[in-house]
Amino acid sequence: MYRQGDVLIVPVAEEAVPAHVAHAPRERRDARGRLVLALGEVTGHAHAVVGPGELIREPGPFGPMLLHLPRGGRVVHEEHAVITLPEGWFRVIRQREYVPGSVRIVAD
Amino acid sequence: MSGNGTDMSGAGMSGAGGDSGADGNGAADTAGTEPADGVATNDGSVKPTSARGDSADTTSAHGDSVDTTSTDDGSVDGLGTWRTWARAIVPADRAAAEAGVRAAYRAAGLPEPERIVWAGSPRAAVSLIRELTDRGACVRDVVRDAPWAAERARLHAELGAGGWSEHWAATGGRLWESTQALVDRIRTGVLEDLAGGTTGKEATAVRLLLLEAVLGQHDAPWLAAFAPAGGPFEALTEVCRSAGWWWPYARVAVMSERPVALHQDEAGRLDNGEGPALAYPDGFALHAWRGMPVPADFLTELATLTPVRIHKEENAELRRVMLEYYGYDRYLKDSDAKPLHRDETGTLWRIDLVGDEPLVMVEVLNSTPEPDGTHRTYWLRVPPRTRTAKEGVAWTFGVDAEVYAPSQQT
C-alpha cells in the first residue's frame, strides 16, 4: 500500500474486484486529463493519477473509489513527492479525523 | 481489512469522498453529464454561454483507452460556474437581476411586478416584507416550484430512477451539501436576529416568510441539474447569476444583496477565526469556526487564550474550538501532556478533560520534506480508545492496524 499525504492507496487483487464494476460509470478526468483521487476545494491542490486508467466510485467494502491502472501510473500532488504505482487495481482511501459525535475528512 | 466507516461514531459523519447529494438516493457519485458551461466576464461574475450537452455522454472507457473527456470551465467536475455563482460575494448586478425577475414572472404567465425593491441582506428583506401591506399574494409556487417539479418529473421519466440519481449526483448533488448548510445557517441567523430564537409565535411568522424566498445564488444546485441555457429556467438562472435571495409577490418583488464575505473550510463549512464567516453589506453576519456557530465576542477572546482558560471552559463544544484555535501541539506542550505510545508511524498523545471524553491524538511527520529540509508535523484526533500510534494512523484510513503498512509514503 502507498500513502501520499491524506490519501492511502491499497492494492486489490483482480479476482476480488466485484463483477459489476466492469459496467459501472467511470469518473470524468479533469481539464488536464488526470484522474483526480482527492481535491482540496480551497487550495485547488489535487492527488491525481497521470496515465491510462479508470476511476470508479464504489460504495461499500471496496469503496469509496476503485482505481484501475492497466499499465501502472504516477500519483502526483502539488506538495508531495510522486508515487509510482504498478499495474493493477487499487482502493483509494481518504484520511479522516475523529471528532466527538462525527468524523470529518482531512484535507492537506 | 475493515470497511471504511466501521468506527464512525454518531450520525454526523462525513464519509470520505466529498460531496454527496442529500437527494442522491445513495447512487454512485458519477460523472458523465454536463451542466451549462460558462465564461468569466470582466466583472468577476460568470455568464452562461452554451447548452448542457446530451445527458447520455456517460464515459465508458475500459482497458487501455484513455478517457479524455473533460470539462472546459476549469473545474474538475464541470460545476465551476455554478459553484462561483453560489459563493459569489460581489454586489448584485441589479439590472440583470431585475430583468431576470420580470422574465420569470412572464414565463410563469403573470404580469410583471409593479415594483422591485432591494434589501441589504435576507434579514433586511424579511423586515421589509413585513412592512409591505400592498405586496399581494406570494407567487413562488407558480414562478419556481411548479416548473421545477415538472422538470424534475420530466427528467425522472426520461432518465429513469437510476439515471436521474446519477444525473443529480454528477450535477446539483455535488453542490447541495455545502450550499444547503449555508441556507440553513442563514435562515437560523435571521430567525435569531429578528425573533430572538427559533421557537415561538414571532419565530413562526419570520420562518414562514423565509420559506417564501427563492434562493437566487443558492438555487445553483437545482439549476445545475435542470438548466440548459435558453431553456425554461433562463430567467431563474439569470437571477442566480446576479443576486441573492428574492421574494416573488404578485405586486412587489423583494430582492436581497449577496454577501460581501464568505469563508468556508475544505469541507464547505462556515469557518473564520478572525471575523464573520458570512457577512452582508448591511451588517448582518454569521460567525462560525469549522462549521460550529460561535458568538462574535467568542472570536475576540480566542486571540488571548491560555491553557488555564481552555481547561476552565465548561461548554465542551466551545472548548474544542478553543483547542483547535490554540493549536493542539501548543496545548500539548503547555499543559505538560505525556505521550502514551511511540512507534514508526508517530506518537500518540492523550489529554484528560473534565466532563468530556479524553483528547487522544496521533502526531505524524509529513513524509515529504519542506523546502528547508524539515518535516512538517501534524496532529490528527483519533477515537479515545486508541492504544498505539499505529492503531491511530490506521484508523484515520479506516483500516486495521495489523494491515496498515505503506511501502512508500510521500
Interface residues (C-beta under 8 A of the other chain):
Chain A: M1 Y2 R3 Q4 G5 L8 V10 A22 A24 P25 R26 E27 R28 R29 D30 A31 R32 G33 V36 A38 L39 G40 E41 V42 T43 A46 P52 E54 I56 R57 E58 P59 G60 P61 G63 P64 M65 P70 R71 H77 E79 H80 A81 V82 I83 I93 R94 Q95 R96 E97 Y98 V99 P100 G101 S102 V103 R104 I105 V106 A107 D108
Chain B: M1 G3 N4 M8 S9 G10 A11 G12 M13 S14 G15 A16 G17 G18 G26 A28 D29 T30 A31 G32 T58 T59 S60 A61 H62 G63 D64 S65 V66 D67 T68 T69 S70 T71 D72 G74 S75 V76 D77 G78 E166 Q264 D265 E266 A267 G268 A316 R320 D356 E357 N366 S367 T368 Y378 L380 R381 V382 P383 W395 T396 F397 G398 V399 Y404 A405 P406 S407 Q408 Q409 T410
